[in-house]
Amino acid sequence: MTADLWTWALPLALMLGAGLASGFAAGLFGIGGGFVVVPVLFIMLPLLGGTPESLAHVAIGTSLATILVTSLRSVQAHARRGAVDFALLKAWAPWIVLGVAAGVLLAARVSGAMLALIFGAGVAIMALHFLFPILANRHLRDELPGGLARVGIAGGIGAFSSLLGIGGGTIAIIVMTLCGKDIHRAIATASGVGFLIAVPGTLGFIAIGLGAPDLPSGSLGYINLPATLAIVSTSIISAPWGAATAHRLPAAVLRPVFGLYLLFVAFTMVRNGLGG
């Protein structure tokens, strides 16, 4: 019994810490916590057993499961203030879901090493956005595009985010602000985008992982349930701390610090994917 307790002690501590960090980052930058959660899961999940081949898939899937809960709480809070553009979410929803489905199907067909490389490359792109925010305060048009452009934008956000285990908030906010949306309304609406990504993404990673051999203890498909519960329980607490900090510290300092963190994560994940 004591041995079992100590077996779970370190993973539990890491999961609770990841939840605190991801919630803080979400409140600080208006993004999902996947950039924080996925790297920690790469460290923690081997302690729960399973094979290295399943590691990336479980990390990505579990991150999406945590975003499902945290994004729902976030969009409810923003909706009470009337800040969520539900008309936009309704217009984007079917294409986001189709994009997520495509991303999940692709994830089912690539190796764990390749998925780690995809995550590392995606994080590197996001790091450049935080380090060199050339799109900040830019205004390209007064409204979001419709037609095939809408399909491409929403579907692309869904596919990209499902492969990385993120809520797509950073990309959605960039798109909305470039097209004339107020930043506060964009952040609020992006939380709804995260929910639209997380629901089919979570279900998809459960489905493609059912029957997979040698998964970490407590996994349902490619979703690790203990990790999900632990991360969600603390991220809900820390998100308001991040929001409060964002109002006290200058963005000029915060953005490059987070960008450097993302570069470190990208390097680590690429190295992992290459077998280093």
C-alpha positions as CSV (number, residue, x, y, z in Angstrom):
1,M,0.0,0.0,0.0
2,T,2.8,2.4,0.9
3,A,4.6,1.5,-2.3
4,D,1.5,2.3,-4.3
5,L,1.1,5.6,-2.5
6,W,4.7,6.7,-3.4
7,T,4.2,5.5,-7.0
8,W,1.4,8.0,-7.4
9,A,2.9,10.8,-5.2
10,L,5.3,12.3,-7.8
11,P,2.9,12.1,-10.8
12,L,0.1,13.6,-8.7
13,A,2.4,16.5,-7.6
14,L,3.4,17.1,-11.2
15,M,-0.2,17.0,-12.4
16,L,-1.3,19.5,-9.8
17,G,1.6,21.8,-10.6
18,A,0.8,21.6,-14.3
19,G,-2.7,22.6,-13.6
20,L,-1.6,25.6,-11.6
21,A,0.8,26.6,-14.3
22,S,-1.6,26.1,-17.2
23,G,-4.4,28.0,-15.4
24,F,-2.1,30.8,-14.7
25,A,-0.9,31.0,-18.3
26,A,-4.5,30.9,-19.5
27,G,-5.4,33.8,-17.3
28,L,-2.2,35.7,-18.1
29,F,-2.3,35.5,-21.9
30,G,-5.8,34.5,-22.8
31,I,-4.7,31.1,-24.2
32,G,-5.4,27.5,-23.4
33,G,-3.0,25.6,-21.1
34,G,-1.9,23.0,-23.6
35,F,1.5,24.6,-24.1
36,V,2.2,23.9,-20.4
37,V,0.2,20.7,-19.9
38,V,1.7,18.6,-22.8
39,P,5.4,18.9,-21.8
40,V,4.6,18.1,-18.2
41,L,2.6,15.0,-19.3
42,F,5.6,13.9,-21.2
43,I,7.5,13.8,-18.0
44,M,4.8,12.4,-15.8
45,L,3.1,9.7,-17.9
46,P,6.1,7.3,-18.0
47,L,5.8,7.1,-14.2
48,L,2.3,5.5,-14.7
49,G,3.5,2.8,-17.1
50,G,2.7,2.4,-20.8
51,T,5.0,2.4,-23.8
52,P,7.0,5.3,-25.3
53,E,5.0,4.9,-28.5
54,S,1.7,5.9,-26.8
55,L,3.2,8.7,-24.8
56,A,2.6,11.6,-27.3
57,H,-0.9,10.5,-28.1
58,V,-1.9,10.3,-24.4
59,A,-0.3,13.7,-23.7
60,I,-2.1,15.4,-26.6
61,G,-5.5,13.7,-25.8
62,T,-5.3,14.4,-22.1
63,S,-4.5,18.1,-22.7
64,L,-7.6,18.4,-24.9
65,A,-9.7,16.8,-22.1
66,T,-8.4,19.4,-19.6
67,I,-9.2,22.2,-22.0
68,L,-12.8,20.9,-22.4
69,V,-13.4,21.7,-18.7
70,T,-11.4,24.9,-18.3
71,S,-12.7,26.4,-21.6
72,L,-16.3,25.8,-20.6
73,R,-15.8,27.5,-17.3
74,S,-14.0,30.4,-19.1
75,V,-16.7,30.9,-21.8
76,Q,-19.4,30.8,-19.1
77,A,-17.6,33.6,-17.2
78,H,-17.2,35.7,-20.3
79,A,-20.8,35.1,-21.4
80,R,-22.1,36.5,-18.1
81,R,-20.4,39.8,-19.1
82,G,-21.8,39.6,-22.6
83,A,-18.4,39.5,-24.2
84,V,-18.7,36.2,-26.3
85,D,-19.6,36.5,-30.0
86,F,-21.9,33.5,-30.2
87,A,-22.8,34.3,-33.8
88,L,-19.2,33.8,-34.8
89,L,-18.9,30.6,-32.8
90,K,-22.0,29.3,-34.5
91,A,-20.7,30.1,-38.0
92,W,-17.3,28.6,-37.2
93,A,-18.5,25.5,-35.3
94,P,-19.1,23.0,-38.1
95,W,-15.8,23.8,-39.8
96,I,-13.8,23.6,-36.5
97,V,-15.4,20.2,-35.8
98,L,-14.5,18.9,-39.3
99,G,-10.9,20.3,-38.8
100,V,-10.6,18.6,-35.5
101,A,-11.9,15.3,-37.0
102,A,-9.2,15.6,-39.7
103,G,-6.5,16.3,-37.1
104,V,-7.5,13.3,-35.0
105,L,-7.6,11.0,-38.0
106,L,-4.1,12.2,-38.9
107,A,-2.9,11.7,-35.3
108,A,-4.2,8.1,-35.4
109,R,-1.9,7.4,-38.4
110,V,1.3,9.0,-37.3
111,S,3.8,7.7,-34.8
112,G,4.3,9.1,-31.3
113,A,7.7,10.5,-32.4
114,M,6.1,12.3,-35.4
115,L,3.4,13.7,-33.2
116,A,6.1,15.0,-30.8
117,L,7.8,16.7,-33.8
118,I,4.5,18.2,-34.9
119,F,3.9,19.6,-31.5
120,G,7.5,21.0,-31.3
121,A,7.1,22.7,-34.7
122,G,3.8,24.2,-33.7
123,V,5.1,25.5,-30.4
124,A,8.1,27.1,-32.2
125,I,5.7,29.0,-34.4
126,M,3.7,30.2,-31.4
127,A,7.0,31.2,-29.7
128,L,7.9,33.5,-32.6
129,H,4.5,35.2,-32.2
130,F,5.2,36.0,-28.6
131,L,8.8,37.0,-29.2
132,F,8.1,39.1,-32.3
133,P,4.4,40.2,-32.2
134,I,4.4,41.7,-35.7
135,L,0.7,41.1,-36.0
136,A,-0.2,42.9,-32.8
137,N,-2.4,45.9,-33.2
138,R,-2.6,45.3,-37.0
139,H,-6.0,45.8,-38.7
140,L,-6.4,44.2,-42.2
141,R,-10.2,44.4,-42.6
142,D,-13.4,45.4,-40.7
143,E,-15.1,42.0,-40.6
144,L,-14.2,38.3,-40.7
145,P,-14.3,36.6,-44.1
146,G,-17.0,34.2,-45.1
147,G,-17.3,31.4,-47.7
148,L,-14.3,29.3,-48.4
149,A,-12.0,31.6,-46.4
150,R,-14.1,30.9,-43.3
151,V,-13.9,27.2,-43.9
152,G,-10.2,27.3,-44.3
153,I,-9.6,29.5,-41.2
154,A,-11.9,27.6,-38.9
155,G,-11.0,24.2,-40.2
156,G,-7.3,25.0,-40.1
157,I,-7.6,26.1,-36.4
158,G,-9.4,22.9,-35.5
159,A,-6.9,20.6,-37.3
160,F,-3.8,22.4,-36.0
161,S,-5.1,22.6,-32.5
162,S,-6.2,19.0,-32.2
163,L,-2.7,17.8,-33.3
164,L,-1.1,20.0,-30.7
165,G,-3.5,19.4,-27.8
166,I,-4.2,23.1,-27.5
167,G,-7.4,25.3,-27.5
168,G,-6.5,27.4,-30.5
169,G,-6.9,30.6,-28.6
170,T,-3.7,32.3,-29.8
171,I,-4.5,31.7,-33.4
172,A,-8.2,32.6,-33.1
173,I,-7.4,35.9,-31.3
174,I,-4.9,36.9,-34.0
175,V,-7.5,36.2,-36.7
176,M,-10.2,38.1,-34.9
177,T,-8.2,41.2,-34.0
178,L,-6.8,41.4,-37.6
179,C,-10.4,41.5,-38.8
180,G,-11.5,44.3,-36.5
181,K,-12.6,42.5,-33.3
182,D,-11.9,44.2,-30.0
183,I,-9.2,42.4,-28.1
184,H,-11.4,41.7,-25.1
185,R,-14.2,40.3,-27.2
186,A,-11.7,38.2,-29.2
187,I,-10.2,36.7,-26.0
188,A,-13.7,35.9,-24.7
189,T,-14.8,34.3,-28.0
190,A,-11.6,32.4,-28.2
191,S,-12.5,30.5,-25.0
192,G,-15.6,29.3,-26.9
193,V,-13.3,28.2,-29.8
194,G,-11.3,26.1,-27.3
195,F,-14.5,24.4,-26.2
196,L,-15.5,23.6,-29.8
197,I,-12.1,22.1,-30.3
198,A,-11.9,20.2,-27.0
199,V,-15.2,18.3,-27.2
200,P,-14.7,16.5,-30.5
201,G,-10.9,16.3,-29.8
202,T,-11.5,14.5,-26.5
203,L,-14.0,12.1,-28.0
204,G,-11.7,11.5,-30.9
205,F,-8.7,10.6,-28.9
206,I,-10.7,8.3,-26.7
207,A,-12.0,6.5,-29.8
208,I,-8.7,6.1,-31.6
209,G,-7.0,5.0,-28.4
210,L,-9.5,2.3,-27.4
211,G,-7.8,-1.1,-27.5
212,A,-4.3,0.5,-27.7
213,P,-1.9,-1.8,-25.8
214,D,0.1,-0.8,-22.7
215,L,-1.4,2.6,-22.0
216,P,-0.5,4.5,-18.7
217,S,-2.6,3.5,-15.7
218,G,-6.0,5.1,-15.5
219,S,-6.3,5.8,-19.3
220,L,-9.5,5.7,-21.3
221,G,-8.3,5.5,-24.9
222,Y,-5.7,8.2,-25.2
223,I,-7.1,10.2,-22.3
224,N,-5.5,9.7,-18.9
225,L,-8.4,10.3,-16.4
226,P,-6.3,10.9,-13.2
227,A,-4.2,13.5,-14.9
228,T,-7.2,15.2,-16.4
229,L,-8.9,15.5,-13.0
230,A,-5.8,16.7,-11.2
231,I,-4.9,19.3,-13.8
232,V,-8.4,20.6,-14.0
233,S,-8.8,20.9,-10.2
234,T,-5.9,23.3,-9.9
235,S,-6.1,25.2,-13.2
236,I,-9.6,26.5,-12.2
237,I,-8.0,27.9,-9.1
238,S,-5.0,29.6,-10.7
239,A,-6.6,31.2,-13.8
240,P,-7.8,34.2,-11.8
241,W,-4.3,34.7,-10.5
242,G,-3.0,34.9,-14.0
243,A,-5.6,37.4,-15.0
244,A,-4.8,39.6,-12.0
245,T,-1.1,39.5,-12.8
246,A,-1.7,40.5,-16.4
247,H,-3.1,43.8,-15.1
248,R,-0.1,44.5,-12.9
249,L,2.8,43.5,-15.1
250,P,3.7,45.1,-18.5
251,A,3.0,42.9,-21.5
252,A,6.3,44.0,-22.9
253,V,8.0,41.9,-20.2
254,L,5.6,39.0,-20.0
255,R,5.3,38.1,-23.7
256,P,9.1,37.5,-24.4
257,V,9.4,35.5,-21.2
258,F,6.6,33.2,-22.3
259,G,8.1,33.1,-25.8
260,L,11.4,31.9,-24.5
261,Y,9.6,29.3,-22.5
262,L,7.9,28.1,-25.6
263,L,11.2,27.9,-27.5
264,F,12.6,25.7,-24.8
265,V,9.5,23.5,-25.0
266,A,9.8,23.3,-28.8
267,F,13.4,22.3,-28.6
268,T,12.7,19.7,-26.0
269,M,9.8,18.2,-27.9
270,V,11.7,18.1,-31.2
271,R,14.6,16.4,-29.5
272,N,12.2,13.9,-28.0
273,G,10.7,13.2,-31.4
274,L,14.1,12.7,-32.9
275,G,15.0,10.2,-30.2
276,G,17.4,12.4,-28.4
